[in-house]
Amino acid sequence: MKRSRVRKYVSTSIASMLLAFPAFAGDLDGKMTGSVAVNLDYLMNSKEVETGESETKTVTKTNSAKLENSGTGNFAMRGRKSSNGYFALGKVDVDFDYSGTSNGLTVDEAFIQYGTRSWNVEVGRVGSDGVYGFGQDTLRLEASSGPAVYNANSISADGIAINLTMPVELQLYVPLRNDGESNIIGLRPRFETKVADMLTLKAAVEMQQISVIETVETEAGGTKTKDPDSAKEENLTGFGFGVGYDVEKFGVEFSYASKNVAAKDETTSADAVDPTETTTGTSSIGLIANVYLGEDTAGIGIHSTTENAETESFSANDTGGQTSTKSDATNSQTSIYLSYSKALSVDGTFMRFGYSMATVDLEDETTETYSGLRVQLTYDF
C-alpha cells in the first residue's frame, strides 16, 4: 500500500546524493528498490453549468479530449544496522513524475528509525498509511473541482512516529512543524492487525490545530510598526476504518473515513474585527476488489466522497453592531476504476490497462465528468 504523498521539491544537492547512493550502499548494508511506469493516456472531460432561475435557465456544455504521454516512478534507499537487540535504519523514498513540459520530484519519506522489533521511533519525514486501499489503481481519476477522498491521514508530514508492533501494530504520530507564524499541534494514533492471515483490520483517529497570526508592517517617519492584520485558526478531527479479506484467488476491502474542519478567520478592519467561521464535513466510502490470475491481476474500485461546508460571516453595521451572513454548500464526487495487469516474460515487467471515470456534482448546479483510458508499461526493480 502506498504511503501518503507530501509534495516537496528536492534540491540539486539532495538529488545528487541520492543518485550517488548505490556507490556506497554496500558499506551501509543498504538496499535500493524502485519502479518506473510509462503511460499513454486518452483523457476526456465533459462539463455542464446551469445558471439562472427555472424559467430562464441557461445550460452551458463544454467537452474536451486529449492524448497524453506521461510517466511516474519511485526509488527508495535504506541502510540498516543492528546490535544487542536494537536496530537503526535510515530511509529515503523519492517519487518523480513528468507530463508534457512539467516535471516533479517529491520526497515521500526521509527518516531515521531506532528501536527494537516490539517498539521503535521514526523521526523525520515519516509516511503514514491511511485506512483506504486503492488496489489495482492503474488509472484512478479525480476531478480537481470536486472533493478529494479523505483517508484519515491529513496531518502526516514532518514529525515523529512511535510504533508498537507486538502483538498488534499501533502507530502514534506527532507532527513537528512551525514556520515562525503558524503553530501546529497534532496527534494521530493508527491501529492495524491481521486475523488468520486473511482478515485485515485497521483504524485511525487524527486531531490537529493550526493557528496563524498575520501581520502588516508599516513605516511612518522612519519608524516601522507591525500590527495584526488577521488571525486564523483551524481545528481538524477525523477518523476512519478499513476491513480487508484476502485469499489466494481474490481480495476485497471496504473503507470509511470522515473528518470535520472548523476554521475561523478574523480580519482586522479600520472599525472592527470581522470574523468568518466555516465548518466543513467530509466523508468518504470505498470498496475495492481484486482477482488474482497467477501473475496477472484484475481489479475494480469505487470511491464516493461528500463534502458539506457551512459558512457564517460577520461584518460591522451602521449601528455599531455586527451583521451575520450564512451560507452552505454540498459537493460530491464518485470515482470508479477498472484495470488489468499482465505479467510479461521478463521478471518485474508488466503491461497494464486501465479505465477510470469521475463524476462531480457541485452546489452551484455544475456537473462534471472526467474519464480516461490508460496503457501502462511498468518495470519494478
C-alpha positions, -999 to +999 in steps of 0.1 A: +000+000+000+014+034-009+022+059+018+006+093+019+021+118-005+035+151+008+049+171-021+082+188-016+108+195-044+143+183-039+173+204-042+201+196-067+224+186-038+200+161-024+192+147-058+229+142-064+233+124-031+205+100-040+220+092-074+253+085-058+238+062-031+244+029-049+282+036-049+283+033-011+252+013-004+272-018+004+291-001+031+258+008+048+243-026+045+219-008+021+192-018-003+177+000-033+143-006-048+121+012-072+098+013-102+093+031-135+060+035-153+054+050-188+018+059-196-002+066-227-035+082-218-066+093-236-085+117-213-120+131-218-137+159-199-174+169-200-187+199-180-223+213-177-231+245-159-267+257-152-273+294-144-305+315-138-339+306-125-360+277-137-380+298-162-349+314-177-323+287-170-292+287-192-272+254-197-236+257-209-219+225-220-182+220-228-163+189-240-126+182-245-103+153-252-066+149-253-039+122-259-011+124-234+022+107-226+033+107-190+055+088-166+059+082-129+085+064-108+097+058-074+131+048-059+138+040-022+171+035-005+178+024+030+206+012+053+201-009+084+224-019+113+216-039+144+233-047+177+223-063+210+186-065+201+184-029+188+184-016+153+190+017+135+175+023+100+178+052+076+154+055+046+149+079+017+119+074-006+115+097-037+088+099-063+091+115-097+066+123-124+065+140-158+038+151-181+043+173-212+067+201-201+062+197-164+085+176-141+082+169-104+104+154-078+089+146-044+104+135-011+079+109+002+099+097+032+132+106+047+136+094+083+158+076+109+143+048+128+156+034+161+144+007+185+136-030+187+112-053+170+085-046+195+089-008+197+107+018+177+107+055+169+108+072+135+120+109+132+119+130+100+095+129+071+075+099+082+050+084+057+017+074+073-007+048+058-043+058+057-073+034+061-082+034+024-070+008+000-068+017-037-059-017-050-052-021-087-053+017-095-035+018-128-056+048-136-077+065-108-091+098-118-104+126-095-116+159-108-100+189-091-133+207-089-148+181-066-139+169-030-110+145-028-110+112-010-104+116+027-080+088+040-077+097+077-041+108+073-043+146+067-017+155+093+011+132+080+042+151+072+074+160+090+073+148+126+079+118+149+061+084+150+062+060+178+055+024+167+044-006+187+044-038+167+036-066+192+010-081+194-006-056+170+007-026+150+000+007+167+014+040+155+013+073+173+022+102+150+030+138+162+037+165+136+067+188+142+062+219+120+064+256+128+073+282+103+076+311+128+040+323+122+020+291+124+016+270+155+007+234+147-004+208+173-015+173+162-019+137+172-027+106+151-029+071+166-033+043+140-041+006+146-037-024+122-038-061+128-042-093+108-065-122+118-055-157+105-035-141+076-068-134+057-086-106+075-070-072+080-085-046+104-072-010+106-084+022+121-071+057+127-081+089+146-065+123+140-066+157+157-049+188+147-050+225+155-033+252+133-032+288+144-018+317+123-013+353+131-006+375+100+009+409+105+012+441+083+043+462+085+040+500+080+066+527+081+059+564+090+085+590+099+113+564+099+095+542+124+084+507+115+054+492+132+038+457+129+001+453+135-020+421+134-039+420+101-057+387+107-058+357+130-067+323+116-074+291+135-082+256+121-093+226+141-094+192+124-108+160+138-112+128+118-114+091+120-115+061+096-115+023+095-109-004+069-117-041+067-099-063+041-103-100+033-076-116+011-071-152+000-052-169-028-076-161-056-092-128-047-093-100-022-118-074-012-116-043+011-142-019+025-132+015+039-149+045+055-135+078+068-149+111+080-135+144+091-147+178+104-127+210+100-137+241+119-119+272+107-121+308+119-106+338+101-106+372+119-097+401+096-090+434+113-106+464+096-105+500+105-135+498+128-138+462+140-127+426+138-148+408+111-146+371+116-156+343+092-164+309+106-165+278+083-173+243+093-166+216+067-176+180+070-162+154+046-170+117+044-156+090+020-167+054+015-149+029-008-149-006-020-121-024-040-119-060-053-090-079-070-089-112-087-055-130-089-049-149-120-015-164-115+009-135-120-019-114-136-044-093-117-078-078-125-092-051-102-121-028-097-126+001-072-152+027-064-149+056-040-176+082-032-169+115-012-194+141+000-184+175+014-207+199+032-195+234+041-213+259+063-200+295+064-210+323+087-195+358+081-198+388+105-194+425+094-198+458+112-231+476+106-241+513+109-255+509+144-221+497+158-231+461+159-224+432+136-244+417+107-243+379+102-245+362+068-248+324+065-244+301+036-239+264+030-228+242+001-228+204-006-205+189-032-199+153-041-176+132-063-177+095-072-148+077-089-147+043-104-118+025-120-111-009-137-077-024-145-059-055-157-022-062-152-004-087-174+030-100-164+055-101-193+082-127-199+109-106-181+106-107-143+093-074-128+079-061-161+041-056-166+017-043-192-013-027-176-046-014-190-069+009-170-101+028-173-115+054-148-144+078-146-150+105-120-184+123-117-187+156-098-219+173-086-215+208-072-238+231-052-237+258-079-255+234-104-223+224-121-218+188-131-185+174-145-175+140-158-138+132-162-129+099-178-099+082-194-081+052-207-045+042-199-020+018-214+010+015-190+043-003-192+059-008-157+093-022-146+099-029-109+134-034-096 
